Amino acid sequence: MTAAGRRPTEDSPAPPEWARRPTNLAKAVTAELVGRIVRGVHPPGTSLPPEPALGETFSVSRTVIREAVKILQEKGLVQVRQGAGTMVTQPATWNMLDELVLAATIAEDETLAVLDDLVVTRRLLESDMAQVAARTADQDTIDRLRALVDRMDQLVDDPLAYREQDRAFHDTIMQASGNRIARGVVRSLESQVINTARYMGRIERALCVASNRGHRRIYERIAAHDPAGAAEAMFTHITEAWLVRRNDNGDPGRLER
């Protein structure tokens, strides 16, 4: 986006910020092209402009453009075809765990469907990790979860501090599960939306109080070594918390899956 808030089109001149020449030109060009592809400036099934045109648009060399296109290909956004140029791929092939792709998709998604999918993924993974944690958690983990829940009760009037403890609570359970891959996926997804108002929702005392009731139910089921109960409590907590936040955006959501 330009300094004046206008999005460049395929044939528009390079935005003013390019005059500052970013340190890593290929990454900067890549980020701009990711945004253009997601916004539909370059729709799926069409070709990117040829290297000379892109080089002129961004005032960079063909070498920089080739490197940017290579990165786009790694992200699944384009496919280089001999004799046909660089074709934009269908969204189904895009790497949605990629930081640039996910951020651009969320920014353009007025239906919140991508955030719904993110929450569904998080819910499935964290429910499973809570189930495992209920079987394997030692006393130190249980004591830490209890301390976090008690601390959050004291922080309901300080939502920002509450959220820090909230994240620590969930991460403690994920660590206790021992599933490093699932934890990595959840942490990666959360890192992309943690400062997004459409995902985080309102900040107020009543919501913190309601949220911590869910945390306490999860803690109690883990402390009781009740795997099924812990999984259900986590599933319910994540679903209810998102539905409240989603309603703030004027839509009840679609989390029946």
SULBELFEN-V150012 format. One line per field, one symbol per residue. phi: phi as a letter, one per 30 degrees, with the letter a starting at -180 (. if undefined). psi: psi as a letter, one per 30 degrees, with the letter a starting at -180 (. if undefined). A space follows every 50 residues. Layout:
phi=???
psi=???
//
This chain:
phi=.dddicddcecddededdddheecdddddedddedddddjdcdeiccded edddddechbdddddddddddedddidbbdcdiciccdddedcddddded dddddddccddidddedddedddddddddddddddcdddddddddddddd ddedcdcbeddedddedddddddddddicdddddddddddddbdccddcd idcadeddddddddddddedddddhcedddddddedddddddddddddci bdibcdd
psi=klfggkkklegllkleffffikejeeeeeeeeeeeeeefgejlkflklll eeeeeeeghlleeeeeeeeeeeeefgflkjkkffajkklkfffkjffkee eeeeeeefjffgeeeeeeeeeeeeeeeeeeeeefefkleeeeeeeeeeee eeefgfgieeeeeeeeeeeeeeeeeffgjeeeeeeeeeeeffgfgjefee aljleeeeeeefeeeeeeeeeeeghieeeeeeeeeeeeeeeeeeeeffgg kflihf.
//
